Every structure is written in structure tokens, then in C-alpha cells.
Amino acid sequence: MTNPLGRTILVNGREIETDGEGYLKNLQDWSEDFARATAQEEHLDMTVEHWEVIRYLRHYYHEHRVQAQVRAMIQHFKQRWGPERGSNRYLHELFPVGGPQKQGNRLAGLLRTKGEH
């Protein structure tokens, strides 16, 4: 159930608290099962590429203590996947509900990006 104050998502029999948009309230509650459950709720079929982006986002956050900007994601994935698949357009195709910075961060168990409403 969604409301502006928060909601819960059931992961392996445990209720995990999120805010009204599905971002974790407690970053330590993240697991790959949380990402799978959230993706299922959002009707997103997770592929190897989705997981690669999620792992990149989590690694970037743990290394820099801030979420990756789209510019950094594009630079990284252009090097890994080539210019067409590493493009902003392709990253938004992978994460159609707000792009990699919103939907990707949500699935990666990260906080809402600064300035995001």
C-alpha cells in the first residue's frame, strides 16, 4: 500500500519499511531480494544489465558517499557496454520509472537523490 508517509514491502516474510515512493527508510534493510520484490511491484523484469547498474550504484555510493550522477553512469557504462547501450536513452529504457537515478537508486536501496521530489 502506498501513502505519502510510507509503506512496507514484504521480503522473505519480513516487512521492510519504505517511504511513500518506495525508497528504503533504513539502508541496512537492502538485499537482492528487496530489489527483486520492488522490481516485481514495478513490473520490471530484471536482467543481467539491471543488476550491473544496481551493483554500480551501490559501489559508487559506498565509495563516494553520494549517489552517482547520470553523467558518471553514462561515462562508466559507455566504457563497459559501448556508446549505444551506455547512453542515457538506454539507461532510461532499463529503468523506465524515473530512470537510473530514481528507479535504479530505489532498487539499489539508496536514498532519494538530492533535490529529487
C-alpha positions as CSV (number, residue, x, y, z in Angstrom):
1,M,0.0,0.0,0.0
2,T,1.3,3.5,-0.9
3,N,0.8,6.6,1.1
4,P,2.9,9.8,1.4
5,L,4.3,8.9,4.7
6,G,5.5,5.4,3.9
7,R,4.6,1.8,3.1
8,T,6.0,-1.6,3.6
9,I,7.1,-4.3,1.2
10,L,7.2,-8.0,2.1
11,V,10.6,-9.6,1.6
12,N,11.1,-13.2,2.6
13,G,8.3,-12.9,5.2
14,R,9.6,-9.7,6.6
15,E,8.0,-6.3,6.2
16,I,10.6,-3.7,5.1
17,E,9.7,0.0,5.6
18,T,10.0,2.4,2.7
19,D,8.9,6.0,2.2
20,G,5.8,6.8,0.1
21,E,7.9,6.4,-3.1
22,G,9.5,3.1,-2.2
23,Y,12.9,4.3,-1.0
24,L,14.2,2.4,2.0
25,K,13.9,4.1,5.3
26,N,16.8,2.0,6.7
27,L,19.6,1.4,4.2
28,Q,20.7,-1.7,6.1
29,D,17.4,-3.4,5.1
30,W,18.6,-3.7,1.5
31,S,19.1,-7.1,-0.1
32,E,19.0,-8.5,-3.6
33,D,15.6,-10.0,-2.5
34,F,14.4,-6.4,-1.7
35,A,15.4,-5.3,-5.2
36,R,13.6,-8.3,-6.8
37,A,10.4,-7.7,-4.8
38,T,10.5,-4.0,-5.6
39,A,11.1,-4.7,-9.3
40,Q,8.2,-7.1,-9.3
41,E,5.9,-4.5,-7.8
42,E,7.1,-2.1,-10.5
43,H,6.6,-4.7,-13.3
44,L,10.3,-4.7,-14.2
45,D,11.9,-7.9,-15.4
46,M,15.4,-7.8,-14.0
47,T,18.2,-8.7,-16.4
48,V,22.0,-9.0,-16.0
49,E,22.3,-5.4,-17.1
50,H,19.8,-4.2,-14.4
51,W,22.0,-6.0,-11.8
52,E,25.1,-4.5,-13.2
53,V,23.7,-1.0,-12.9
54,I,22.4,-1.7,-9.3
55,R,25.8,-3.0,-8.3
56,Y,27.5,0.0,-9.9
57,L,25.1,2.4,-8.0
58,R,25.8,0.6,-4.7
59,H,29.5,0.5,-5.2
60,Y,29.6,4.2,-6.2
61,Y,27.6,5.2,-3.2
62,H,29.8,3.2,-0.8
63,E,32.9,4.6,-2.3
64,H,31.8,8.3,-2.6
65,R,29.0,8.5,0.0
66,V,26.7,10.2,-2.6
67,Q,24.6,8.8,-5.4
68,A,26.1,8.6,-8.8
69,Q,25.1,11.4,-11.2
70,V,23.7,10.3,-14.5
71,R,26.8,11.8,-16.2
72,A,29.0,9.4,-14.2
73,M,26.8,6.4,-15.0
74,I,26.8,7.2,-18.8
75,Q,30.6,7.5,-18.8
76,H,31.0,4.2,-16.9
77,F,28.5,2.2,-19.0
78,K,29.7,3.6,-22.3
79,Q,33.1,2.2,-21.4
80,R,31.6,-1.2,-20.4
81,W,28.9,-1.6,-23.0
82,G,29.8,0.8,-25.8
83,P,28.2,4.1,-26.8
84,E,24.8,2.9,-27.8
85,R,24.0,0.7,-24.7
86,G,25.8,3.0,-22.4
87,S,23.7,6.0,-23.4
88,N,21.3,8.0,-21.3
89,R,18.5,6.7,-23.5
90,Y,19.3,3.1,-23.0
91,L,19.7,3.5,-19.2
92,H,16.2,5.1,-19.1
93,E,14.9,2.1,-21.2
94,L,16.3,-0.2,-18.5
95,F,14.7,1.8,-15.7
96,P,11.6,3.3,-17.3
97,V,10.0,4.6,-14.0
98,G,12.3,7.6,-13.3
99,G,15.4,6.4,-15.0
100,P,18.5,5.0,-13.3
101,Q,18.8,7.9,-10.8
102,K,15.3,7.3,-9.4
103,Q,14.2,3.7,-10.1
104,G,17.8,2.5,-10.1
105,N,18.6,4.1,-6.8
106,R,15.3,2.8,-5.3
107,L,16.1,-0.8,-6.4
108,A,19.7,-0.4,-5.2
109,G,18.4,0.5,-1.7
110,L,19.8,4.0,-1.8
111,L,18.2,7.3,-0.7
112,R,16.4,9.7,-2.9
113,T,18.9,11.9,-4.8
114,K,19.5,15.4,-3.5
115,G,16.9,17.8,-4.9
116,E,14.5,15.0,-6.0
117,H,10.9,15.5,-5.1
